[in-house]
Amino acid sequence: MQVQLSGSKNPLAYLLLIAPFFLWGTAMVAMKGIIPHTTPLFMAGVRLIPAGVLILIVAAFMGKPQPQSWLGWLWIIIFALVDGTLFQGFLAEGLVRTNAGLGSVMIDSQPLAVALLSLWLFQEHIGLWGWLGLGLGITGISLIGLPQEWIFHLFDSGITISIDNWQELFNRGELLMLLAALSMAVGTVMIRFVCRYADPVTATGWHMIIGGLPLWGISSVLESQQWENLVLSDWMGLGYATVFGSAIAYGLFFYFASSGNLTSLSSLTFLTPVFALIFGYIFLNEVLTTIQWFGVFLTLISIYLINQRENIGGNQKPTITDTNTTSTQNLTTASNSLDV
């Protein structure tokens, strides 16, 4: 199954499919404006716990069942620690050290990891164009995340990368963003196993609450003045990031991920850095270097190739926009669910 938007006859389905990536991109900008007035782990917990409560309330109105078995709860807890605690923790700490647009691009490298994990676990087809996309993506992410002096002197004879260099890289927000991307990729794949024992909407809500509690616990020990300096606009930004950037965005994304092609769905995240870069430029006056822009270009091209690998290779398969497919029915169901 290939994720395709161009042939969709349902505008609402189209908007629902791209909504998570728009909301993530704009939430990244909102978080960057808030972070000088709060602490990263506290902010990460705020994004998760209230959003999880909202999702569970909506799930109750929708009549979604609660997890019934201990195996279901075990998968939800593991899911929570990986996609909740690790992902949001790395994301928040990395956002302190990088800008919103660049941070979003780093996060959106996760389709590359999803593609490899899906090939290994679910035998999802990648093909020549998909592998080319992966190669370009690795190159693009390297141009974005590695220190420029490493890139300029990469082919110089006798170059050495010392312990200090690795320390510098570890302290950069880009590496933390890559770790966040890997955590999200594992979480995206994990939803398939979680949904064998629990409803995807209910599981998403519980994983956000369980994953957020350790972040608040660590914040209470290591951080101080988490909310004393927040003003009204900051609380409004946190509200946007929580309700729209977490509850709605993650609810939709993991709903689609529970039934669709993971590689193709994840590759739609190429839209997220576009939104983040646009709004980061408008509201935060952020700019990237020429090398980083080239890395962004290669990354977006790579994800496009992954998404369109079947069409480019002339081996088309049923798409998510075929009106007779189960995926379109899932989109319609999701549309109806938002009316509750």
C-alpha positions in Angstrom: 0.0 0.0 0.0 1.4 3.3 -1.0 0.4 6.6 0.6 -0.7 8.9 -2.1 -2.6 12.2 -1.8 -2.9 13.4 -5.3 -5.8 11.2 -6.3 -7.9 11.6 -3.1 -11.6 12.5 -3.7 -12.1 13.2 0.0 -10.7 16.6 1.0 -11.4 15.9 4.7 -9.4 12.6 4.4 -6.5 14.6 2.7 -6.5 17.1 5.6 -6.6 14.4 8.2 -3.6 12.7 6.7 -1.4 15.7 6.6 -2.7 17.3 9.8 -0.2 15.6 12.2 2.8 16.9 10.2 1.4 20.5 10.1 0.7 20.4 13.8 4.1 18.9 14.7 5.9 21.6 12.6 4.0 24.5 14.1 4.2 23.0 17.6 8.0 22.9 17.2 8.0 26.6 16.6 5.7 27.2 19.6 7.9 25.2 21.9 11.1 27.0 20.8 9.4 30.3 21.8 8.5 28.9 25.3 11.7 27.1 26.2 13.6 30.3 27.4 10.9 30.7 30.1 10.7 27.1 31.4 12.7 23.9 31.5 12.8 21.2 28.8 11.7 18.1 30.8 8.8 19.9 32.4 7.7 21.2 29.0 8.0 17.6 27.6 5.8 16.3 30.4 3.2 19.0 29.8 3.0 18.0 26.1 2.3 14.4 27.1 0.2 14.0 30.3 -2.7 16.4 29.7 -2.8 15.3 26.0 -3.0 11.7 27.1 -5.9 12.6 29.4 -7.7 14.3 26.6 -7.2 11.3 24.3 -8.7 8.9 26.9 -11.7 11.2 27.4 -12.3 11.2 23.6 -11.7 7.4 23.5 -14.4 7.0 26.2 -16.9 9.0 24.2 -16.1 6.9 21.2 -16.7 3.7 23.2 -13.1 2.5 22.8 -12.2 -0.4 25.1 -9.6 -0.3 27.8 -6.7 -2.7 27.8 -7.8 -6.0 29.3 -4.7 -8.2 29.5 -1.4 -7.9 31.3 0.4 -8.3 28.0 -1.5 -5.4 26.6 -0.4 -3.2 29.5 3.2 -4.4 29.2 3.3 -3.4 25.6 1.8 0.0 26.4 4.4 0.6 29.2 7.3 -0.3 26.8 5.6 1.9 24.1 5.4 4.7 26.7 9.0 4.6 27.7 10.3 4.6 24.1 7.9 6.9 22.3 6.9 9.0 25.3 9.8 9.3 27.8 12.8 8.9 25.5 11.3 10.7 22.5 9.9 13.7 24.2 12.9 13.9 26.6 15.5 13.9 23.7 13.3 16.3 21.7 12.9 18.9 24.5 16.6 18.8 25.5 17.7 18.9 21.8 15.4 21.8 21.1 17.2 23.9 23.7 20.4 23.5 21.6 19.1 24.0 18.1 16.5 26.0 16.3 12.9 25.0 15.5 13.2 24.4 11.8 16.5 22.5 12.0 15.2 20.5 15.0 12.1 19.5 13.0 14.3 18.4 10.1 16.4 16.2 12.4 13.2 14.7 13.9 11.9 13.9 10.5 14.8 11.7 9.7 12.8 9.0 11.5 11.2 7.6 8.2 14.7 6.3 7.3 14.8 4.2 10.5 11.1 3.2 10.1 11.9 2.0 6.6 14.7 -0.3 7.8 12.7 -1.6 10.8 9.6 -2.2 8.6 11.7 -4.1 6.1 13.2 -6.3 8.9 10.0 -6.9 10.9 7.2 -6.7 8.3 9.0 -7.3 5.0 7.7 -4.0 3.6 9.1 -3.4 0.1 11.8 -0.7 -0.3 13.4 -1.3 -3.7 16.1 0.5 -5.7 14.5 4.0 -5.4 13.8 3.4 -1.7 17.4 2.5 -1.0 18.6 5.5 -3.1 16.3 7.6 -0.9 17.8 6.2 2.2 21.3 6.9 1.0 20.4 10.5 0.2 18.8 10.8 3.5 21.8 9.7 5.4 23.9 12.2 3.5 21.5 15.0 4.1 21.2 14.3 7.8 25.0 14.2 8.0 25.3 17.6 6.3 22.7 19.0 8.8 24.0 17.5 12.0 27.7 17.1 11.8 30.0 20.1 12.7 31.0 21.9 9.5 34.7 21.5 10.2 34.3 17.8 10.0 32.6 18.1 6.6 35.2 20.6 5.2 38.1 18.4 6.3 36.4 15.0 5.8 38.7 14.0 2.9 41.8 15.7 4.2 44.6 13.2 4.9 45.3 12.6 8.5 42.0 13.9 9.9 41.3 12.5 13.4 38.2 12.8 15.4 39.2 13.1 19.0 37.3 12.5 22.2 36.7 16.3 22.4 35.1 16.2 19.0 32.7 13.4 20.1 32.0 15.4 23.3 31.2 18.4 21.1 28.8 16.4 18.9 27.1 14.9 22.0 26.5 18.4 23.4 24.9 19.6 20.1 21.2 19.6 19.9 21.3 17.8 16.5 22.5 14.5 18.0 19.8 14.6 20.6 17.3 15.2 17.8 18.6 12.2 16.0 18.1 10.1 19.1 14.6 11.5 19.4 14.0 10.5 15.8 15.2 7.0 16.5 13.0 6.7 19.5 9.9 7.8 17.5 10.8 5.4 14.7 10.9 2.5 17.2 7.6 3.7 18.7 6.0 3.9 15.2 6.9 0.3 14.5 5.9 -0.8 18.0 2.3 0.4 17.6 1.7 -2.6 15.4 2.5 -4.9 18.3 0.6 -2.8 20.8 -2.5 -2.9 18.7 -2.6 -6.7 18.9 -3.6 -6.4 22.5 -5.1 -2.9 22.9 -7.1 -0.4 21.0 -4.8 2.1 19.2 -6.6 5.3 20.4 -6.7 4.1 24.0 -3.1 2.8 23.9 -2.0 6.2 22.6 -3.6 8.0 25.5 -2.2 5.7 28.2 1.3 5.7 26.6 1.4 9.5 26.8 0.4 9.6 30.5 2.8 6.8 31.5 5.6 8.2 29.4 5.2 11.7 30.8 5.3 10.8 34.5 9.1 10.0 34.5 9.8 13.3 32.7 8.0 15.2 35.4 9.7 13.1 38.1 13.2 13.8 36.7 12.3 17.5 36.2 11.3 17.8 39.9 14.8 16.6 40.9 17.0 18.2 38.3 15.2 21.3 37.2 13.9 24.4 39.0 11.6 27.3 38.3 9.6 25.3 35.8 6.6 27.6 35.6 7.4 30.7 37.6 8.6 32.7 34.5 5.8 31.6 32.2 3.5 34.4 30.9 0.1 34.2 29.3 1.4 33.8 25.8 3.7 30.9 27.0 0.7 29.1 28.5 -1.2 29.6 25.3 1.7 28.1 23.4 1.9 25.2 25.7 -1.8 24.7 25.3 -1.4 24.6 21.5 1.5 22.2 21.7 -0.4 19.9 24.1 -3.8 19.9 22.4 -2.9 20.2 18.8 0.7 19.2 18.6 0.3 16.1 20.9 -3.3 15.0 21.5 -4.7 15.5 18.0 -1.4 14.9 16.0 -0.3 11.7 17.8 -3.9 10.4 17.9 -4.2 10.7 14.2 -0.7 9.5 13.4 -0.8 6.3 15.5 -4.4 5.6 14.3 -3.1 5.5 10.7 0.1 3.7 11.7 -1.9 0.9 13.2 -3.2 -0.2 9.8 -1.2 1.5 7.0 2.2 1.0 5.3 4.6 2.3 7.9 7.4 3.3 5.5 5.0 5.3 3.3 3.1 6.9 6.1 6.2 8.0 7.9 7.7 9.4 4.7 4.9 12.0 4.7 6.8 13.7 7.6 8.8 15.5 4.8 5.9 18.0 5.2 6.8 18.8 8.8 10.2 20.6 8.3 8.6 22.6 5.5 5.9 23.9 7.9 8.5 24.4 10.7 11.0 26.2 8.5 8.3 28.5 7.2 6.8 29.4 10.6 10.3 29.5 12.2 11.3 32.1 9.6 8.1 34.1 10.1 8.0 34.1 13.9 11.5 33.5 15.1 13.7 34.9 12.2 15.7 31.6 12.1 18.1 30.9 9.2 20.2 27.9 8.2 23.7 27.8 6.7 24.1 26.9 3.0 25.4 23.4 3.9 22.5 22.8 6.1 20.0 24.0 3.5 21.6 21.5 1.0 21.3 18.8 3.6 17.6 19.7 4.1 17.1 19.5 0.3 18.7 16.0 0.1 16.6 14.9 3.1 13.4 16.0 1.5 14.3 14.4 -1.8 15.1 11.2 0.0 11.8 11.0 1.8 10.0 11.8 -1.5 11.8 8.9 -3.2 10.9 6.5 -0.4 7.2 7.6 -0.6 7.1 7.3 -4.4 9.3 4.3 -4.8 6.6 2.0 -6.3 5.4 4.6 -8.8 8.9 5.6 -9.9 9.9 1.9 -10.3 6.8 1.2 -12.4 5.4 -1.3 -9.9 2.4 0.4 -8.6 0.3 -1.1 -5.8 -3.0 -0.2 -4.3 -2.9 3.2 -2.7 -4.4 4.8 0.3 -6.6 7.0 -1.9 -8.3 4.1 -3.7 -11.9 4.5 -2.7 -12.4 0.7 -2.3 -9.5 0.1 0.0 -9.5 -0.5 3.7 -7.2 2.5 4.3 -9.7 5.0 2.8 -12.3 3.4 5.1 -10.0 4.1 8.0 -9.6 7.7 6.9 -13.4 8.1 6.7 -13.7 6.5 10.2 -11.1 8.9 11.6 -13.1 11.8 10.0 -16.3 10.7 11.7 -14.4 10.2 15.0 -13.5 13.8 15.1 -17.1 14.8 15.0 -17.7 13.2 18.5 
